[in-house]
Amino acid sequence: MLPIFPDLKGTSVFITGGGSGIGAALTEGFLRQGAKVAFCQRSDASAFCDTMENATGSRPLFLRCDLTDLDQLNAALAEAARAHGPITVLVNNAANDQRHKTLETDEAFFDWSIAINLKAYFFAAKAVIPGMQGAGGGSIINFSSISYMMGNAGYPVYTAANSGINGLTRSLAREFGPDRIRVNALSPGWVLTDRQKELWVTPEGLAAHLDRQCLKDPLEPADIVGGCLFLASSVSKAMTGQALVIDGGVVVTG
């Protein structure tokens, strides 16, 4: 059960990667607040939109695009603004944690990973900030990860992007604070999405990770929604340039 944030009702929200994993939970969470939600992703999400409409009574606007193509990303953001009004909540959620080894990583993979995990964040923010300035403020929520805090091996370009997201968040918060635009990062722990279960979760690996958590329950996508709604709402109007960690307590215990 999530609290209701009345100021989110009718708000124009855009979520990257909003049709699967954590993004799908975020889309549902904002719809249940009465927000006008648009989201983008590469794969077809028509069935997900049907499910959301049946479950919440509101249908999200699905805009198919490849985030690594900035023309497509800008077009999707512009279409969402035309449909719902200026975007005043941007959730940069889409990411790809494809595993890779440093000595086997070529320039093409490096550029692709940065394009998804950092570059798209910057340019999505750039695209919506003028509308937020005109609206008198807004909230940008950049999803990072605790992976870089833990110094995890196995995906160095991804962790570099995660760390970069925090630097980007702080700089944008400073630059656009006078416009009442808040910019915060949200860093989940190991959330057991379908993708994680299919590709990376093993009984041994999960047990070892839970041993590092203060709270011993595995994290689900729904566990991240409340924190994101809080950052989007004016309840957190004095909070910017921060990183909110939702990981069950891993980075506390190391």
C-alpha positions in Angstrom: 0.0 0.0 0.0 1.5 3.3 -1.1 0.6 6.7 0.3 -1.2 9.2 -1.9 0.7 12.4 -2.8 -2.1 14.8 -3.9 0.2 17.1 -5.8 1.1 14.3 -8.3 -2.5 14.1 -9.6 -2.6 15.4 -13.1 1.2 15.8 -13.2 2.9 15.2 -16.6 5.4 12.3 -15.9 7.9 10.8 -18.3 9.6 7.5 -17.5 12.4 5.9 -19.6 12.1 2.2 -19.8 8.7 2.3 -18.1 7.2 -0.9 -19.5 9.3 -3.6 -17.7 11.1 -4.3 -14.5 11.4 -1.4 -12.0 10.1 1.0 -14.7 6.8 -0.9 -15.0 6.3 -0.7 -11.2 7.0 3.1 -11.4 4.5 3.5 -14.3 1.8 1.8 -12.2 2.7 3.7 -9.1 2.4 7.1 -10.8 -0.8 6.1 -12.6 -2.3 5.2 -9.2 -1.5 8.7 -8.0 -3.6 10.1 -10.9 -0.6 11.3 -12.9 -0.5 11.5 -16.6 2.2 9.0 -17.5 4.2 8.6 -20.7 7.0 6.2 -21.1 9.4 5.0 -23.8 11.3 1.8 -24.5 12.5 -0.2 -27.6 10.2 -3.2 -27.3 6.4 -3.2 -27.8 4.5 -2.4 -24.6 1.0 -2.4 -25.9 0.0 -5.4 -23.7 1.4 -3.7 -20.6 -0.6 -0.6 -21.4 -3.7 -2.7 -21.6 -2.9 -4.3 -18.2 -2.4 -0.9 -16.7 -5.6 0.5 -18.1 -7.5 -2.4 -16.6 -5.8 -2.2 -13.3 -5.8 1.5 -12.7 -8.4 3.0 -15.0 -5.8 5.1 -16.8 -3.8 4.2 -19.8 -0.1 5.3 -20.0 1.1 6.8 -23.3 3.7 4.4 -24.8 6.2 5.9 -27.1 8.5 3.4 -28.8 12.1 4.6 -29.2 15.7 3.7 -28.9 17.3 5.8 -26.2 20.7 5.7 -28.0 19.1 7.6 -30.9 18.8 11.2 -29.6 16.4 12.2 -32.4 14.0 9.4 -31.3 14.4 10.3 -27.6 13.7 14.0 -28.2 10.7 13.2 -30.4 9.2 11.0 -27.7 9.7 13.6 -25.0 8.1 16.3 -27.3 5.1 14.0 -28.1 4.6 13.4 -24.4 4.6 17.1 -23.7 2.1 17.7 -26.4 -0.2 15.0 -25.1 0.1 15.7 -21.4 1.5 19.2 -21.0 5.0 20.2 -20.0 6.9 17.3 -18.4 7.4 18.3 -14.8 8.6 14.9 -13.5 11.3 13.1 -15.5 12.4 9.6 -14.3 15.6 8.5 -16.0 15.2 4.8 -15.3 16.3 2.9 -18.3 19.6 1.2 -18.0 21.5 -1.9 -19.1 23.8 -3.8 -16.8 25.2 -6.2 -19.4 28.1 -8.0 -17.9 31.6 -7.5 -19.5 35.3 -7.9 -18.8 37.6 -5.0 -19.0 40.2 -6.7 -21.2 37.5 -7.9 -23.6 35.6 -4.6 -23.9 36.0 -2.7 -27.2 35.2 0.9 -28.0 31.8 0.1 -29.6 30.6 -1.7 -26.5 31.9 1.2 -24.3 30.1 3.8 -26.4 26.9 1.8 -26.4 26.9 1.3 -22.7 27.6 5.0 -21.9 24.9 6.0 -24.5 22.3 4.0 -22.6 23.4 4.4 -19.0 24.6 8.1 -18.9 24.3 10.0 -22.2 20.5 9.5 -22.5 20.1 10.8 -19.0 21.8 14.1 -19.8 19.9 14.7 -23.0 16.5 13.7 -21.6 17.1 16.3 -18.8 18.3 18.9 -21.3 15.1 18.3 -23.3 12.6 18.7 -20.4 14.3 21.5 -18.4 13.0 24.4 -20.5 9.4 23.2 -20.0 10.1 22.9 -16.3 11.5 26.4 -16.2 8.3 27.6 -17.9 6.1 25.7 -15.4 7.9 27.1 -12.4 9.8 24.0 -11.4 10.0 20.2 -11.6 11.7 17.1 -10.4 14.3 15.0 -12.3 15.0 11.6 -10.8 18.1 9.8 -12.1 18.3 6.1 -11.4 21.8 5.0 -10.4 22.8 1.8 -8.5 24.7 0.8 -5.5 27.0 -1.3 -7.8 29.6 1.5 -8.0 29.5 2.1 -4.2 30.3 -1.6 -3.7 33.2 -1.6 -6.2 31.7 -4.6 -8.0 33.6 -6.2 -10.8 32.0 -7.6 -13.9 30.6 -4.5 -15.5 33.1 -1.6 -15.2 31.5 0.6 -17.8 28.1 0.3 -16.2 29.5 1.2 -12.7 31.4 4.1 -14.3 28.1 5.4 -15.7 26.4 4.9 -12.3 29.0 7.0 -10.6 28.7 9.6 -13.4 25.0 9.8 -12.8 25.6 11.1 -9.3 28.0 13.8 -10.5 25.5 14.8 -13.2 22.7 14.9 -10.6 24.7 17.2 -8.3 25.7 19.6 -11.1 22.2 19.9 -12.6 20.8 20.4 -9.1 23.2 23.3 -8.6 22.6 24.8 -12.0 18.8 24.7 -12.1 18.0 25.1 -8.4 17.2 28.8 -8.9 14.4 27.6 -11.3 13.0 25.3 -8.6 14.0 22.3 -10.5 15.1 19.5 -8.2 17.5 16.8 -9.3 18.1 13.7 -7.2 19.5 10.3 -7.8 17.8 7.0 -6.6 20.1 4.1 -6.1 18.4 0.7 -5.8 20.2 -2.4 -4.5 19.8 -5.8 -6.2 16.1 -5.7 -7.3 14.9 -9.1 -8.5 13.3 -8.1 -11.8 12.5 -10.8 -14.4 15.6 -9.9 -16.3 17.8 -10.3 -13.2 16.2 -13.7 -12.4 16.7 -14.9 -16.0 20.3 -13.8 -16.4 22.1 -13.3 -13.1 20.3 -14.7 -10.0 21.6 -17.9 -8.6 20.7 -19.4 -5.1 24.3 -19.0 -4.0 24.6 -15.4 -5.3 21.3 -14.3 -3.8 22.1 -15.9 -0.4 25.5 -14.1 -0.3 23.9 -10.8 -1.2 21.1 -11.1 1.4 23.8 -11.8 3.9 25.1 -8.3 3.2 21.7 -6.7 3.6 20.6 -5.5 7.0 17.0 -6.4 6.0 16.9 -10.0 4.8 14.0 -9.9 2.3 14.8 -9.8 -1.4 14.0 -6.5 -3.1 11.2 -6.4 -5.6 10.4 -3.6 -8.1 7.5 -2.4 -6.0 10.0 -1.7 -3.1 11.5 1.2 -5.2 8.2 3.0 -6.0 7.6 4.8 -2.8 11.0 6.5 -2.8 10.5 7.6 -6.4 7.1 9.1 -5.6 8.6 10.9 -2.6 11.3 12.5 -4.8 8.7 13.5 -7.4 6.3 15.1 -4.9 6.6 18.5 -3.4 6.8 16.6 0.0 10.6 16.6 -0.8 10.6 20.2 -2.1 13.7 21.0 0.0 15.7 18.0 -1.2 18.0 18.2 -4.2 21.4 17.0 -5.3 21.0 13.9 -3.1 21.2 10.2 -3.6 18.5 8.1 -2.0 19.6 4.5 -1.5 17.0 1.7 -1.4 19.0 -1.4 -1.0 17.9 -3.2 2.2 21.0 -1.8 4.0 23.9 -3.2 1.9 25.9 0.0 1.7 25.6 0.5 5.4 27.2 -2.9 6.1 29.7 -2.9 3.2 
